[in-house]
Amino acid sequence: MAARPSRPKEWWIGTEILFRGEPVKLEAGVNGESGMIRFGSEVVKATNPAADLRPTIERHLWRLAANELPPKVLEYAALHQLPVRRITVRNQRSRWGSCSRRGTISLNWRLIQTPAFVRDYLVVHEIMHLKEMNHSSRFWREVERACPDYEAAEQWLKRHSSLLR
């Protein structure tokens, strides 16, 4: 556990975070504008750029996830002809997602920090629970049929999940 990299509790200018699976640095002063923070392709207004930027950046990431994840869920649900009643994007501390018997898919906003193949696997994983509400061998066969490289996504999560918490 000690060898695993971990994410800093506070985020300052220069802090490296994961965004869409890539490490990006929080940078200040976009086009000379005070209070603007850049990371990857994103630009965010920070009220106090000298303070801990984590709450501001996390809010922005959560909004991105709330806009991007539901259409992705609907896309995969339609592809596999499975009914989704509701989609939520939440701040789960110990899970990436969940699926209720009533057809609600809940996803962790931190998926916006993972590569697309990991995000897609986790969406498919939750959707497959609409067929099998467990983690039986039948469930895993459904996951593998829908996402043949799911084990690579699982490995990525094992290696990097400490950076996302």
Protein Blocks (a to p, Z undefined) as FASTA:
>chain_A
ZZpccddfbdcehiacdeehiacdddehihhighiacehjbccddfblmbcfklmmmmmm
mmmmmmmmmmmmmmmmmmnopacfbdcddddfkbcbdcdfkopacddfklmmpcfklmmm
mmmmmmmmmmmgcfbfklmmmmmmmmmmlmmmmmmmmmmmmmmZZ
